[in-house]
Amino acid sequence: MADHVQVCIEFGEEPPDAELQGDVQQHVYEFEQPSHSGDLLVAMNELRRRGELTDVTLCAGEQAFSCHRVVLASCSPYFRAMFAGDLMESRAKEIQLKDINPDMLKLVTDYAYTSKITITRENVQDVLDVSDRFQIPAIKDACCEFLEMQLHPYNCIGIFQFADTHYCEDLRKKALDFALSKFNDVIENDEFVELTKDGLVEYLSHDELEATKEEHVFEAGMKWLRYKSEERSQYISGVLEAVRLPLIDAKYLLEEIEGKEIVKNSSRCLELLDEAKNLQHLLQEHGVVSDPRVTPRRCVAQKVLLVLGGKNQTGSCTTMSYYDNRTQAWLQPEPLPMEPRDLSSVATIGNYIYLTGGAPVRLSQASQREKLKDVWRYDAGVSEWSKLAPLHQGRCGHGSVAVNGHVYVLGGFDDISILSQVERYNPAANTWDIVAPMLKAVTSPAVVAFQGKIYVFGGFLEDETVGFAQCYDTDTGQWTLMQTPPTCETGASAVVLGGLIYIIGGELSRSVTVFDPASQKFFQTGEMVEQRLLCGAAVLDDRIYVTGGVSHRLSAEPHDTIECYEPKTDTWRIVGTLPEPLYQHGCLTIYMSNLNSKQRQQQHTSGEQNTE
């Protein structure tokens, strides 16, 4: 054997000009083997496989697993506390783990040595349970990711409840979001009726629930009650509290909810129904009510401007279009199902649009046409039209407005004369009745409701504009003539904003007249950019939007512009254009499904691209 020879290497001093000569010498060299930690784990696993240097045996059921304490302690705080402390297990050669599935213990010990684990639909719940016990967050996170990939309408409620039990907050949120977005499918699966009472209330009351109609939410709650009716009937008031009752159609509220015995027998339910009716009335009175029960869920909570019908440059318009003021974009138009007509009128109750009367376009002159009696209702939540009970008197050029859950139709023109007659529609009964007539018959007036009263400004009578205003008290059923406005217009529109009534448009000027119901005074406000007769007007986001119209009665060139009034600065400005020039059209605001809004926007964009 050769003798070991020690060789001494002497390093001379670095030449002072070494750097300048490009001959820099390194005095320190730090080496790192990237695969060392992985190699170490592989080596430890090989030692485990051979049973070498293992110092503890974990037992579960009839199976035993030889391991190295240091590997287990490095992977799991549970084992670190067991082995590094003064517990008996820190010295024991064999440790019996109770209530642990041997297959799960094998998966965990294999993971400690390999960093790999196989998660399946069959074992994911057990794996997550054992990862919780041994405090291995990486495995728990992997289980949550796997469960997220498995989300489906038939299992999302179960995954939500499982995540809630195991404090998996991210998975809980994603499962809940999924269940909320798949409402129509979720309620058809068995997991839904197995929800706890608290789970049901949380689900049905959630603002993100994608239910386009509150009637569907109520029906889902009743399905849950019927599943175990004897046990769950005591929770009927809790179910109703989760439903936004003021947003339900009045007829449905009366017949399908208030008429149920289980509801009649609950004083709390009757109280909730009374509150809902009062809120519906307030919503009609003021347009905005600060109560979460009258706020549509987010899936239908995008308030948009809607224009429908009317006349364009070539004839009658047979579509309705939605305007998103946030993007200043028009969404895909929707056809109207009824025959083309002129001089019809529209009003809204909640998210329902009521279209009444009009003159068919079959004949050229409105005076020669038989006036229509038909009435249509549009449900914006599901984008459906339905035909309702007809008016007693066919008419066109009339006004319409909603007060206290009823639709009022006022004045207009029939086949013979200008009308003073007023009809009132009851949605719950689908019936019309005659109420006190106006003091003065008018056609094309500006009509608006505020605090239980209907205001009728101006209008047209026997070839001239009338110079008065009329007010109807819906509580007393009495009409009164009001103070004469500074200017009385025909073909104007009226809206309520901030407790004031704005009378907009007409052929006399660009000025806007404001009426203060509290003081009973009229005054003028900022002038519009353009003069408009037979225009549309509505309030959206605390601003007034005015659409289309013509400059004067004989004009055949309607405007295509949209003006917006900012009350803070008392100024008007042009903010956009209509899809086409329009006048004599309906203009109002509704809540639209955000999903429908996105789909219509995509369709509209696609249509524009296809025409280019």
Secondary structure, 3 states (H helix, E strand, C coil): CCCCCCCCCCCCCCCCCCCCCCCCCCCCCCCCCCCHHHHHHHHHHHHHHHCCCCCEEEEECCEEEEECHHHHHHHCHHHHHHHHCCCHHHCCCEEECCCCCHHHHHHHHHHHHHCCCCCCCCCHHHHHHHHHHHCCHHHHHHHHHHHHHCCCCCCHHHHHHHHHHCCCHHHHHHHHHHHHHCHHHHCCCHHHHCCCHHHHHHHHHCCCCCCCCHHHHHHHHHHHHHHCHHHHHHHHHHHHHHCCHHHCCHHHHHHHHCCCHHHHCCHHHHHHHHHHHHHHHHHHHHCCCCCHHHCCCHHHCEEEEEEECCECCCCECCEEEEEECCCCEECCCEECCCCCEECCEEEEECCEEEEECCEECCCCCHHHCCCCCCEEEEECCCCEEEEECCCCCCCECCEEEEECCEEEEECCECCCCECCCEEEEECCCCEEEEECCCCCCCECCEEEEECCEEEEECCEECCEECCCEEEEECCCCEEEECCCCCCCCCCCEEEEECCEEEEECCCCCCCEEEEECCCCEEEEECCCCCCCECCEEEEECCEEEEECCECCCCCCCCCCEEEEEECCCCEEEEEEECCCCCECCEEEEEEECHHHHHHHHHHHHHHHHHHC
